[in-house]
Amino acid sequence: MALRFFHTADWHLGQQFHGFDRDAEHARFLDWLLAQLVERRPDALVVSGDIFDSISPPASAQRRYYQFLARARAACPVLQIIFTAGNHDSATRLEAPSDLLADLGIHVVGTIPRRPDGSVDPTRLLIPLRSAAGTVEALVLAVPFLRPSDVPAVEGARDPYLEGIREIHRKLVAEAGAQRDAQFPGAALIALGHCHLTGAEESRESERCLVIGGSEALGTDAYPAELVYVALGHLHKPQSLDGGRIRYSGSPIPLSFSERRYVHRILEVAVADGRLTAVTDLPIPRTVSLQRIPESGALPLPQILPLLAQLPAASTAPSADHPFLEVQILDDGPDPTRRRQVDDALRDKAARLTRIQLVRPERTPGAESSQPAARVGSIADVQSLDPIQLMASAHRERHGTDPSSELERALRELVANEAHEVQRG
């Protein structure tokens, strides 16, 4: 008998995007997801971590989460649901109501359960999934994000953390295989995980490093071949590895401008007779766009302003529907009016300005050596520093050019006035 389930991850409910709330976008995604559940009637829904954007999500995000669970249970009474914690989630907060939710067919795994002797207790980590006919067709290893304290010690390991992750997977697969052979012959072994695999593409603007130093990247060999499908979270770009056996579903909405071209989706996975038989992409409608002006590179402000003037005028649509906008301006020198000019150009426009990105121009040959940088080695050096030279050095470092004669003259006047005030008293 075949079994189908939806794989999604990285919802990041409660995200603040440069100060703007994403609740309206998340509400539309969850409405769409619920409609897909009703229409396609999968046997299960699995969510591989980062349900929330922070360990202390706002009340609105928690309300959105629980409302979705209530609606999904009412619309699809026999749907099996599994949530695991990601690195953004509070593992203990997420699984606090797990006993209550389990009675509704909703399994939440935030932490690694332990036996009295300290070894991993697989009881809550191994979850059987049943087909519409009621037979167990898959056994899920519901593994949350693993912190160094979660994994067993491996004697002589070059990297104790990574080897500990491999060891915990080996033990869980062995336990799952034994349970399958004894109770559910022919069931497929499926794993959930929240990690960074070597060779997968990341978007560093929005994906928090799991372990300082980047040593957290695992090889695909961390997931034994007995696992017919591995449903991963953490990386926001949908992608597959190891011939499609291991997949990231990706996030449902773009969480940074580096993700604006991603085709966000959930995955519908089918298994039968202990094998992976099909994976179908279900693209998620983009409800709010992310725009960058210019689309690539940067332009001087005088060339940016006409482009902003061409943006559509604000309509009666709510501001939560307005595109997010990033403006990339060529940094051709200090300009205290830059932000005001951009704000004026965007007045009454259907756009939400997230940030102005200043891009340094390419350094011209010899610009760095036109004047030597000031160096400080002692108190005497500090006392002998020339403020004009300091300003010129900082200007070249920041803008790649020498300061204008007007700027130098203004600074000389300030220095002279300060010296005069000191002499007077």
C-alpha positions in Angstrom: 0.0 0.0 0.0 1.3 3.5 -0.9 1.7 6.3 1.6 2.0 10.0 0.7 3.2 12.8 2.9 3.9 16.5 2.6 7.5 17.7 3.5 8.0 21.3 4.5 10.3 23.3 6.9 11.6 26.7 7.9 8.3 28.5 8.3 10.0 31.1 10.6 6.7 32.3 12.0 7.1 35.7 13.6 10.0 36.9 11.4 10.6 40.7 11.4 12.0 41.6 8.0 13.9 44.9 8.4 11.3 45.9 10.9 8.3 44.8 8.8 6.0 42.0 10.1 5.5 38.9 7.8 2.3 37.7 9.5 0.1 38.4 6.5 2.4 36.3 4.2 2.5 33.5 6.7 -1.2 33.5 7.1 -1.6 33.2 3.3 0.9 30.4 3.1 -0.9 28.4 5.9 -4.2 29.0 4.1 -2.7 27.6 0.9 -1.1 24.7 2.7 -4.4 23.8 4.4 -6.1 23.9 1.0 -3.5 21.5 -0.4 -4.1 19.2 2.5 -7.8 19.2 1.8 -7.5 18.8 -1.9 -4.7 16.2 -2.1 -5.4 14.3 1.1 -1.9 13.2 2.0 -1.6 10.7 4.9 0.9 12.9 6.8 2.5 16.3 7.1 6.1 16.6 8.4 7.8 19.9 9.3 11.6 19.7 9.7 12.4 22.5 12.1 12.4 26.3 12.4 8.7 26.6 12.9 9.4 29.9 14.6 12.0 32.6 13.8 13.2 33.0 17.4 13.2 31.2 20.7 10.7 33.7 22.0 8.2 34.2 19.2 5.5 36.9 19.5 2.1 35.9 20.6 0.7 36.5 17.1 3.1 33.8 15.7 2.2 31.3 18.3 -1.5 32.0 17.7 -1.0 31.5 14.0 0.7 28.1 14.7 -2.0 26.8 17.0 -4.8 28.1 14.7 -3.3 26.2 11.8 -3.2 23.0 13.9 -6.8 23.3 15.0 -7.9 24.0 11.4 -5.9 21.1 10.0 -7.3 18.7 12.5 -10.9 19.8 11.8 -10.4 19.7 8.0 -8.4 16.5 7.9 -9.3 14.4 11.0 -7.0 11.4 10.2 -4.0 13.5 9.1 -0.8 12.6 10.9 1.5 15.6 11.7 5.1 15.6 12.9 7.0 18.7 13.9 10.7 18.8 14.9 12.6 21.7 16.4 15.2 23.7 14.4 18.0 25.8 15.6 15.8 28.9 15.7 13.2 27.2 17.9 13.1 26.9 21.6 13.1 23.1 21.8 11.5 22.9 25.2 8.9 25.5 24.5 7.9 23.8 21.2 7.4 20.4 22.8 5.8 21.7 26.1 2.3 20.8 24.9 3.4 17.6 23.1 1.4 15.2 25.4 -1.8 17.1 24.7 -1.1 17.3 20.9 -0.2 13.6 20.7 -3.8 12.8 21.6 -4.7 14.7 18.4 -2.3 12.8 16.2 0.2 15.6 16.3 3.8 14.6 17.3 6.2 17.4 18.4 9.8 16.5 19.0 12.1 19.3 20.4 14.7 17.5 22.5 16.5 14.2 22.5 14.9 12.0 25.2 17.3 10.1 27.5 17.2 6.9 29.5 18.3 7.0 33.2 21.7 5.8 32.1 22.1 8.8 29.8 21.7 6.9 26.5 19.3 8.0 23.8 15.7 6.7 24.3 14.3 6.2 20.8 10.7 5.7 21.9 9.6 9.2 21.1 11.9 9.6 18.1 10.4 6.6 16.1 6.9 7.4 14.8 4.9 5.0 12.6 2.9 6.5 9.7 -0.2 4.7 8.5 -1.7 4.7 5.1 -5.4 5.4 4.4 -5.9 1.6 4.7 -4.6 1.8 8.3 -1.4 -0.2 7.7 2.0 1.2 8.9 3.9 2.0 5.7 6.7 4.1 7.1 8.7 4.5 10.3 9.9 8.0 10.8 13.1 9.0 12.7 11.9 12.4 14.0 15.3 13.9 14.8 15.3 17.6 15.8 18.3 20.0 15.5 21.2 18.4 17.3 23.3 20.4 19.6 26.7 19.2 20.8 25.2 18.2 24.1 22.6 16.0 22.3 25.1 13.6 20.6 26.9 10.7 22.1 30.7 10.8 22.6 32.7 8.9 20.0 36.1 7.8 21.3 39.0 9.0 19.2 36.8 11.1 16.8 38.5 13.9 15.0 35.4 16.0 15.2 33.3 14.8 18.2 30.2 16.7 17.1 29.9 15.5 13.6 30.9 11.9 14.5 28.3 12.1 17.3 25.6 13.0 14.8 26.6 10.1 12.6 26.5 7.8 15.6 23.1 8.9 16.7 21.7 8.3 13.2 23.4 4.8 13.1 21.9 3.8 16.4 18.4 5.1 15.5 18.4 3.4 12.1 19.4 0.1 13.7 16.6 0.5 16.3 14.1 1.5 13.6 15.1 -1.5 11.4 14.7 -3.9 14.3 11.3 -2.4 15.2 10.2 -2.5 11.6 11.2 -6.1 11.1 9.4 -7.1 14.3 6.2 -5.1 13.9 5.9 -3.5 10.5 7.5 -5.7 7.8 8.1 -3.8 4.6 7.7 -0.3 6.0 10.0 2.4 4.6 12.5 4.1 6.9 12.3 7.9 6.7 14.3 10.5 8.7 13.7 14.2 9.6 16.7 16.4 10.2 17.7 20.1 10.6 21.3 20.5 9.5 23.7 21.8 6.8 25.0 19.2 4.4 28.2 19.6 2.5 27.6 20.5 -1.1 24.2 22.1 -0.5 23.6 25.8 -1.4 23.0 28.2 1.5 21.8 31.8 1.8 23.9 33.3 4.6 21.8 36.5 4.9 19.1 34.6 6.7 20.5 31.2 7.8 22.1 31.3 11.2 25.3 29.4 11.5 24.7 26.2 13.5 28.2 25.9 15.0 30.9 28.6 15.1 33.6 28.0 12.6 31.3 26.3 10.0 32.4 22.8 11.0 28.7 21.7 11.3 28.5 20.7 7.6 27.7 17.0 7.4 28.3 14.6 4.5 25.4 12.7 3.1 26.9 9.6 4.6 25.6 10.8 8.0 22.3 9.3 6.8 22.6 5.6 6.3 21.5 4.1 3.0 18.6 2.2 4.7 16.8 5.5 4.9 14.8 5.8 1.7 14.0 9.5 2.2 15.5 12.2 4.4 13.3 15.3 4.9 15.6 18.2 5.9 15.2 21.7 7.1 17.6 24.7 7.7 18.7 25.6 4.1 16.1 27.8 2.5 16.6 26.9 -1.1 14.8 23.8 -2.3 17.4 21.3 -3.3 18.2 17.6 -3.4 21.3 15.5 -2.8 22.3 11.9 -3.1 20.2 11.2 -6.2 17.1 12.8 -4.6 17.0 10.6 -1.6 17.9 13.6 0.6 16.0 16.8 0.1 15.6 20.3 1.5 12.0 21.5 1.0 13.2 25.1 1.5 11.3 27.9 3.2 7.7 28.9 2.2 8.6 32.6 1.7 11.8 34.4 0.9 13.5 35.4 4.2 16.1 37.6 2.6 16.8 39.4 -0.6 19.3 36.7 -1.6 16.2 34.3 -1.8 14.0 36.5 -4.0 14.5 34.3 -7.0 13.9 31.0 -5.2 10.8 29.0 -6.3 9.4 28.2 -2.9 7.6 24.9 -2.6 6.5 22.0 -0.4 7.2 18.4 -1.5 4.7 15.6 -1.8 6.5 12.3 -1.2 5.2 8.9 -2.0 6.6 5.6 -0.7 5.4 2.0 -1.4 6.7 -1.4 -0.5 9.6 0.1 1.5 10.8 2.3 -1.4 10.7 5.9 -2.5 8.4 6.0 -5.5 7.8 9.7 -6.3 8.5 13.2 -5.2 6.3 16.0 -6.5 7.0 19.7 -6.3 4.0 21.9 -5.2 5.1 25.5 -5.8 3.9 28.0 -3.3 2.3 31.2 -4.6 4.4 34.3 -4.0 2.1 36.9 -2.3 4.6 39.7 -1.7 7.5 40.4 -4.0 11.0 41.5 -3.2 12.4 44.2 -5.5 16.0 45.4 -5.8 16.8 48.7 -7.6 18.8 48.4 -9.7 18.3 44.7 -10.2 22.1 44.1 -10.2 25.1 46.3 -9.3 24.6 49.8 -8.1 24.0 53.3 -9.6 24.7 56.9 -8.4 21.8 58.5 -6.6 20.8 60.8 -9.5 20.2 57.7 -11.7 18.4 55.9 -8.9 15.7 58.6 -8.3 14.1 58.4 -11.7 13.8 54.6 -11.3 12.0 55.1 -8.0 9.7 57.6 -9.6 8.6 54.8 -12.0 7.3 52.6 -9.2 3.5 52.2 -9.1 1.6 54.6 -6.9 0.2 53.3 -3.6 -3.4 52.1 -4.0 -6.1 51.2 -1.6 -4.5 47.8 -1.1 -3.1 47.3 2.5 0.5 48.2 3.0 1.2 44.5 3.9 0.7 43.8 0.2 3.3 46.3 -0.9 6.6 44.9 -2.3 9.7 45.0 -0.1 12.4 47.3 -1.7 16.1 47.4 -1.4 18.0 50.3 -3.1 21.6 49.9 -4.1 23.4 53.2 -4.4 26.9 53.8 -5.6 28.7 55.4 -2.7 30.4 58.3 -4.5 31.0 60.4 -1.3 29.3 61.6 1.9 25.7 62.8 1.3 23.6 63.7 4.4 20.6 64.2 2.1 20.7 60.7 0.5 18.1 59.1 2.7 15.7 62.0 2.6 15.9 62.1 -1.2 15.1 58.4 -1.4 12.2 58.8 1.1 10.8 61.7 -0.9 10.9 59.7 -4.1 9.0 56.8 -2.5 6.3 59.0 -1.0 2.9 57.6 -2.0 4.6 54.7 -3.8 3.5 51.1 -3.4 6.8 50.0 -1.8 8.3 49.3 1.6 11.9 50.4 1.8 13.8 47.8 3.8 17.3 49.3 3.4 19.6 51.4 1.4 22.7 49.5 0.4 25.8 51.6 -0.2 28.2 50.0 -2.7 31.8 51.2 -2.8 33.0 52.1 -6.3 36.0 50.2 -7.7 39.2 51.8 -6.5 41.1 53.7 -9.1 44.8 52.7 -9.6 47.0 54.6 -7.2 44.1 55.8 -5.1 45.4 54.0 -2.0 48.9 55.4 -2.4 48.1 59.0 -3.1 48.7 59.7 0.6 50.0 57.3 3.2 47.6 56.1 5.9 48.2 57.5 9.3 49.7 55.0 11.7 49.5 55.1 15.5 52.1 53.4 17.6 52.4 55.5 20.8 50.9 58.4 22.7 53.3 60.7 21.0 52.0 59.5 17.7 48.5 60.4 18.7 49.5 63.9 19.7 51.2 64.5 16.4 48.3 63.2 14.2 47.1 65.7 11.6 43.2 65.7 11.6 43.2 66.4 7.9 45.4 63.4 7.2 43.2 61.2 9.4 40.1 62.4 7.6 41.7 61.8 4.2 42.8 58.3 5.2 39.3 57.5 6.5 37.7 58.9 3.3 39.8 56.8 1.0 39.1 53.7 3.1 35.3 54.4 3.1 34.8 55.8 -0.4 37.9 54.7 -2.4 38.7 58.4 -3.4 40.4 61.4 -1.9 38.2 63.9 -0.2 37.1 67.0 -2.1 38.9 70.3 -1.6 35.6 71.7 -0.1 35.5 69.0 2.5 39.1 69.6 3.4 38.5 73.3 3.7 35.5 72.8 5.9 37.5 70.6 8.3 40.4 73.0 8.4 38.0 75.8 9.4 36.6 73.6 12.2 40.1 72.7 13.5 41.1 76.4 13.4 38.0 77.5 15.3 38.6 74.8 17.9 42.2 75.8 18.3 41.1 79.4 18.7 38.5 78.5 21.4 41.2 76.5 23.3 43.5 79.6 23.2 40.8 81.8 24.6 40.2 79.8 27.6 
